[in-house]
Structure formats: C-alpha cells, structure tokens
C-alpha cells in the first residue's frame, strides 16, 4: 500500500524533482503522426525549412514527457497524492524539444488554501521541464485539488 500524501502534507515552497525522460524519436514521430501531424513534426525536408531547422516534438508529446517525469513525484506504488483533479492550466513552451533530448520536471508547491467545500484543498503547482543542458523547455502552472485528511 502506498504512502498517501494529503493536502496537509504539502508544504508551500517544497520542491519535488521528477525522473529523467528521453525524447525517443520513434515515439515522438508516432505521437505526431497520430495526434499532431504538422510537417515540421514529421517530414525531414519541411522541418529543415522551418524556423527550427529539424524535426521537433509536438507540444502534446512534450506534455506527455512532463507527466511521465512527474509520475515519480505523485503517483507510484510507494507514494500517491490523494489527487482529486486539476484545472486552470497555464502552459508555455519556451524552446523546442528534439529527438534524443533528455528532460526532467521540477515541481514547486507555490501556494495552497483550504477549499470552501469540505474535504478538499486547492494547491498551486509551478513546474519547469528542463533539458539535459538545464534549459527550460516548458513551464506549467496548474491549480489542483487534493483531498484533506478530514475530521479525526
């Protein structure tokens, strides 16, 4: 049974670092083909003529890697946040991600407050997905709902 992390356990200012994930070319291309088939994601010639100069990962695939990196933070067999949902996303793509790049998410608990609805807390999380060169690939600020422990 995993250790459960409730609203009360999350400290403002605490930093949580995700696992390293590599942008696998085959997976990147498969995602783009199925979900975001712009030529600069798929075609070498079109990508070479784009402002990026080569194929880059789809924004949706970057978000997938962001999630994948954060699994170690909030949802494993050993530790699980009592997560009730996420809303109010602010997402910014800062630089392109290319096949072979490695990324890692860094999450900061920015703010938290008890909800006016019983059993819920509202938490603002600020994250950066950084490349192997420590360059920010994207930033995500999201407000999530986390269960409180409730009445003893």
Backbone bond lengths (Angstrom), bond angles and torsions (degrees), N, CA, C in turn:
res aa  C-N    CA-C-N  psi(-1)  N-CA   C-N-CA  omega(-1)  CA-C   N-CA-C  phi
1 X - - - 1.462 - - 1.536 108.67 -
2 X 1.331 116.70 129.47 1.466 118.75 -179.50 1.525 112.31 -72.34
3 X 1.324 115.07 155.09 1.457 120.70 170.35 1.522 106.98 -70.83
4 X 1.322 116.71 128.87 1.461 120.72 -179.38 1.527 110.02 -91.63
5 X 1.313 115.77 135.50 1.461 122.73 -179.73 1.526 107.21 -109.73
6 X 1.328 115.13 114.95 1.460 121.92 -179.49 1.528 110.70 -99.67
7 X 1.314 114.91 170.53 1.465 122.87 177.12 1.529 111.19 -47.42
8 X 1.319 116.65 -45.20 1.468 121.48 -177.25 1.532 112.60 -64.10
9 X 1.308 117.51 -23.84 1.469 122.14 -178.11 1.527 112.91 -81.21
10 X 1.313 117.44 -17.88 1.468 121.64 -177.34 1.524 109.48 -86.36
11 X 1.327 116.24 122.47 1.457 121.47 -178.17 1.515 110.41 -103.48
12 X 1.337 115.96 131.84 1.462 120.36 176.03 1.528 108.44 -59.20
13 X 1.310 115.92 132.33 1.457 121.97 -178.26 1.512 114.34 92.91
14 X 1.331 117.47 -11.54 1.463 118.98 -179.95 1.528 109.86 -69.14
15 X 1.322 114.98 145.13 1.457 122.63 -177.19 1.522 108.99 -114.82
16 X 1.311 116.00 135.15 1.457 122.31 179.87 1.526 107.54 -129.30
17 X 1.329 117.17 129.00 1.461 121.97 -176.64 1.519 109.37 -110.96
18 X 1.328 115.80 130.27 1.454 122.11 179.81 1.512 112.05 -82.99
19 X 1.305 115.37 -179.04 1.460 121.29 179.15 1.526 110.51 -82.06
20 X 1.323 115.58 160.99 1.472 121.05 174.56 1.519 109.06 -75.85
21 X 1.329 115.71 139.65 1.461 122.09 177.20 1.519 108.09 -132.62
22 X 1.319 116.31 139.66 1.459 120.72 178.37 1.519 109.51 -102.24
23 X 1.314 114.80 138.68 1.464 121.72 176.72 1.530 107.66 -78.87
24 X 1.315 115.95 92.11 1.456 122.72 -178.22 1.537 109.36 -72.91
25 X 1.325 116.55 127.34 1.473 120.85 -174.65 1.523 112.45 -60.23
26 X 1.324 118.50 -46.30 1.461 121.13 -178.38 1.527 110.72 -62.48
27 X 1.319 116.78 -42.93 1.465 120.84 179.45 1.530 110.53 -67.42
28 X 1.336 116.82 -40.10 1.463 122.31 178.69 1.540 110.03 -60.70
29 X 1.336 116.50 -45.98 1.459 120.61 -178.97 1.526 111.58 -68.78
30 X 1.328 117.47 -40.10 1.457 121.52 178.19 1.531 110.53 -61.78
31 X 1.328 116.52 -43.84 1.468 120.49 178.09 1.521 110.18 -60.43
32 X 1.337 117.06 -47.59 1.461 120.84 -179.03 1.528 111.30 -62.22
33 X 1.324 116.86 -43.50 1.460 120.74 -179.80 1.529 110.89 -59.20
34 X 1.309 117.06 -42.11 1.465 121.70 -176.94 1.527 113.46 -81.95
35 X 1.334 118.01 -29.78 1.460 120.20 -167.41 1.526 116.47 -125.39
36 X 1.321 117.99 -23.47 1.465 120.47 -172.29 1.531 109.33 -153.97
37 X 1.356 116.66 65.96 1.461 119.99 -168.62 1.534 116.26 -81.25
38 X 1.307 117.60 45.32 1.457 119.89 173.58 1.529 108.77 -69.07
39 X 1.336 117.62 143.93 1.469 120.37 -177.41 1.533 114.30 -55.87
40 X 1.341 118.71 -35.71 1.468 118.72 -179.03 1.522 113.08 -72.13
41 X 1.347 117.43 -9.13 1.465 121.10 172.62 1.526 111.75 -90.61
42 X 1.354 116.80 -21.63 1.462 120.35 -170.38 1.523 115.06 -120.84
43 X 1.303 117.32 -43.63 1.452 122.30 -170.37 1.525 111.43 -95.02
44 X 1.325 116.81 124.76 1.472 121.02 -177.78 1.527 112.41 -61.72
45 X 1.334 117.55 -41.15 1.470 120.78 -178.54 1.528 110.55 -68.10
46 X 1.321 116.42 -48.34 1.466 120.23 178.80 1.528 110.44 -61.80
47 X 1.315 116.82 -40.62 1.470 120.51 179.64 1.519 110.92 -65.21
48 X 1.323 117.73 -39.19 1.475 121.12 179.16 1.522 111.12 -63.68
49 X 1.331 117.67 -29.32 1.460 122.13 -179.86 1.528 112.68 -88.57
50 X 1.315 117.24 -5.72 1.468 121.54 179.97 1.524 109.68 -81.09
51 X 1.308 118.13 167.55 1.470 120.47 176.08 1.532 113.84 -60.00
52 X 1.342 117.00 -17.12 1.459 121.38 -177.26 1.523 112.48 -87.98
53 X 1.332 117.47 -22.11 1.456 121.82 176.38 1.514 115.66 80.06
54 X 1.308 117.22 -8.98 1.464 121.82 178.24 1.522 108.39 -162.30
55 X 1.351 115.96 172.00 1.470 119.11 179.03 1.520 110.41 -63.15
56 X 1.318 114.74 140.46 1.461 120.35 176.49 1.525 109.30 -127.05
57 X 1.309 114.76 160.45 1.464 120.64 -179.94 1.522 110.28 -72.23
58 X 1.309 114.68 145.47 1.456 122.49 173.30 1.529 109.36 -65.20
59 X 1.330 115.90 148.85 1.468 119.54 175.53 1.517 112.07 -57.26
60 X 1.324 116.55 -37.98 1.466 119.96 177.98 1.517 112.11 -62.80
61 X 1.327 116.61 -37.33 1.462 119.83 178.28 1.530 110.67 -70.42
62 X 1.323 116.90 -36.38 1.471 120.02 176.11 1.525 109.77 -60.72
63 X 1.334 116.96 -43.25 1.469 120.59 177.24 1.529 110.25 -62.53
64 X 1.328 117.65 -37.42 1.467 121.23 176.55 1.527 110.89 -60.22
65 X 1.326 117.52 -44.05 1.466 120.49 178.51 1.528 111.22 -67.55
66 X 1.322 117.20 -35.03 1.471 121.47 175.92 1.530 109.32 -60.15
67 X 1.332 116.56 -49.27 1.463 120.65 176.34 1.530 111.11 -58.35
68 X 1.311 115.80 -47.11 1.473 120.95 -177.61 1.526 110.89 -58.68
69 X 1.314 116.73 -42.55 1.463 120.11 179.11 1.525 111.18 -63.59
70 X 1.322 116.67 -38.02 1.470 120.54 -175.26 1.520 114.75 -80.17
71 X 1.328 118.12 -10.33 1.467 119.99 179.09 1.525 110.44 -52.57
72 X 1.328 116.80 -42.10 1.472 120.64 -179.21 1.525 112.57 -63.43
73 X 1.314 117.01 -21.49 1.462 120.86 -179.56 1.521 110.92 -82.73
74 X 1.324 117.94 -46.87 1.458 118.72 -168.09 1.522 117.79 -121.59
75 X 1.316 119.81 -3.67 1.461 117.20 -176.61 1.528 112.01 -155.95
76 X 1.331 116.06 81.74 1.462 121.04 175.97 1.527 108.98 -127.08
77 X 1.316 115.84 178.17 1.465 119.66 176.00 1.521 112.16 -68.41
78 X 1.354 117.20 -16.54 1.467 120.97 -176.91 1.524 113.16 -102.16
79 X 1.325 116.51 -24.95 1.463 120.79 -174.76 1.523 108.58 -148.13
80 X 1.314 116.63 131.28 1.467 119.97 -179.01 1.522 110.30 -143.80
81 X 1.337 114.94 122.67 1.460 119.17 173.19 1.529 107.96 -69.22
82 X 1.317 117.38 142.44 1.457 121.56 177.35 1.535 106.35 -85.98
83 X 1.323 113.23 73.62 1.458 125.13 -171.92 1.528 110.08 -83.04
84 X 1.322 116.48 132.62 1.461 120.35 -179.52 1.530 113.11 -112.36
85 X 1.320 118.07 -9.36 1.462 120.01 177.78 1.512 111.98 149.63
86 X 1.312 115.58 159.77 1.455 121.95 178.55 1.514 110.51 -124.31
87 X 1.324 115.91 147.29 1.454 120.53 178.45 1.525 108.90 -155.63
88 X 1.303 116.85 171.28 1.469 124.03 178.47 1.520 112.60 55.15
89 X 1.325 115.48 63.21 1.469 122.41 178.56 1.517 110.81 -80.84
90 X 1.318 115.97 141.60 1.458 123.09 169.28 1.524 105.72 -127.16
91 X 1.323 115.65 108.55 1.462 122.27 -172.75 1.514 109.03 -118.55
92 X 1.323 115.73 133.99 1.462 120.06 178.38 1.526 108.63 -136.48
93 X 1.338 115.67 126.50 1.461 120.83 173.91 1.523 107.58 -91.10
94 X 1.324 116.71 121.65 1.462 122.39 -172.94 1.526 111.65 -97.18
95 X 1.326 116.25 -41.32 1.468 120.28 179.96 1.524 108.71 -147.12
96 X 1.338 117.07 156.03 1.464 119.05 -179.97 1.531 112.36 -69.35
97 X 1.294 114.31 155.04 1.461 122.10 175.60 1.523 107.42 -114.44
98 X 1.312 115.29 133.40 1.458 121.01 -176.06 1.532 110.52 -117.09
99 X 1.310 115.55 158.57 1.461 120.70 176.95 1.520 109.68 -54.52
100 X 1.309 116.40 136.09 1.459 122.17 179.82 1.513 114.02 93.24
101 X 1.346 117.55 -18.39 1.466 119.37 177.27 1.527 109.76 -65.70
102 X 1.303 115.56 149.31 1.458 122.38 175.57 1.527 107.30 -111.99
103 X 1.324 116.41 139.89 1.465 120.88 -179.16 1.521 110.63 -131.98
104 X 1.329 114.25 157.86 1.459 121.27 177.97 1.528 108.26 -148.30
105 X 1.326 116.09 135.65 1.461 121.58 179.77 1.523 110.56 -90.50
106 X 1.327 114.61 141.87 1.465 122.66 173.98 1.516 106.70 -125.33
107 X 1.325 116.69 118.17 1.459 123.51 -174.47 1.517 109.55 -111.03
108 X 1.318 117.00 135.44 1.462 122.64 176.10 1.524 107.96 -122.68
109 X 1.332 116.50 131.51 1.459 120.72 172.86 1.532 105.77 -77.04
110 X 1.312 115.44 107.02 1.468 121.51 -172.30 1.529 112.37 -85.02
111 X 1.323 115.93 -38.31 1.466 119.81 -175.70 1.526 108.24 -161.17
112 X 1.330 115.72 158.45 1.458 119.17 173.88 1.524 109.29 -156.63
113 X 1.324 114.26 152.04 1.465 121.02 177.31 1.520 108.88 -154.03
114 X 1.305 116.00 152.55 1.453 120.87 176.91 1.522 107.82 -74.94
115 X 1.310 116.55 136.88 1.461 121.92 178.31 1.517 110.58 -73.50
116 X 1.324 116.03 158.36 1.468 118.81 174.29 1.532 111.09 -77.81
117 X 1.329 116.77 -5.72 1.458 121.27 174.73 1.526 108.09 -99.84
118 X 1.317 118.16 132.04 1.463 121.37 -176.25 1.531 113.27 -57.90
119 X 1.340 115.44 144.23 1.450 121.58 174.02 1.514 115.16 81.29
120 X 1.334 117.01 8.43 1.469 120.21 -175.78 1.515 111.47 -131.21
121 X 1.310 114.92 143.97 1.454 122.02 171.16 1.517 108.80 -124.83
122 X 1.321 116.56 148.59 1.460 122.80 179.75 1.525 107.28 -107.46
123 X 1.334 116.43 126.37 1.464 121.67 -175.44 1.527 108.75 -126.96
124 X 1.329 116.58 132.42 1.456 121.83 174.51 1.520 107.82 -98.84
125 X 1.332 115.73 123.12 1.453 122.32 -179.46 1.528 108.70 -113.47
126 X 1.313 116.14 132.23 1.460 122.04 177.29 1.519 107.73 -114.26
127 X 1.332 116.77 123.72 1.460 119.12 -178.25 1.517 111.44 -129.23
128 X 1.308 113.42 152.67 1.463 122.39 171.36 1.517 107.20 -126.29
129 X 1.309 115.18 137.99 1.463 120.82 170.82 1.517 105.16 -105.11
130 X 1.351 116.33 117.32 1.459 121.52 -175.16 1.519 111.13 -112.77
131 X 1.329 114.55 147.17 1.463 121.45 178.07 1.520 110.55 -80.79
132 X 1.329 115.24 176.81 1.462 121.01 178.32 1.525 111.43 -62.59
133 X 1.333 118.08 -20.63 1.476 121.35 176.52 1.525 111.22 -92.79
134 X 1.339 117.40 11.46 1.463 124.66 -178.04 1.526 113.19 65.44
135 X 1.332 116.57 20.13 1.462 120.25 174.81 1.524 109.02 -84.29
136 X 1.325 116.50 138.77 1.462 120.80 178.84 1.523 108.82 -73.28
137 X 1.325 115.86 123.52 1.459 122.52 177.21 1.528 109.58 -90.67
138 X 1.318 116.50 -44.59 1.460 120.45 175.67 1.520 109.55 -153.50
139 X 1.314 114.52 158.31 1.459 121.45 174.11 1.518 107.71 -122.20
140 X 1.314 114.99 145.24 1.458 120.60 178.39 1.521 107.66 -138.68
141 X 1.313 114.92 123.52 1.460 119.27 169.69 1.519 105.72 -114.02
142 X 1.299 115.70 126.88 1.465 119.99 -176.71 1.523 108.95 -137.65
143 X 1.308 114.51 142.92 1.463 120.87 174.50 1.520 106.89 -100.22
144 X 1.326 115.76 126.91 1.461 121.06 -177.65 1.522 110.17 -122.84
145 X 1.318 114.04 161.37 1.448 121.03 175.64 1.522 107.83 -110.31
146 X 1.324 116.07 130.07 1.456 122.13 -178.70 1.523 107.53 -127.27
147 X 1.300 117.00 139.84 1.460 122.05 -179.61 1.527 111.04 -67.00
148 X 1.331 114.82 140.87 1.464 119.75 170.99 1.529 107.40 -88.45
149 X 1.311 115.20 166.13 1.457 119.43 178.30 1.518 111.32 -68.78
150 X 1.314 117.21 -24.31 1.454 121.10 -179.49 1.507 111.35 83.93
151 X 1.295 115.44 -171.57 1.459 121.48 -178.57 1.540 110.14 -71.01
152 X 1.349 116.75 136.91 1.475 119.10 178.22 1.512 112.95 -67.89
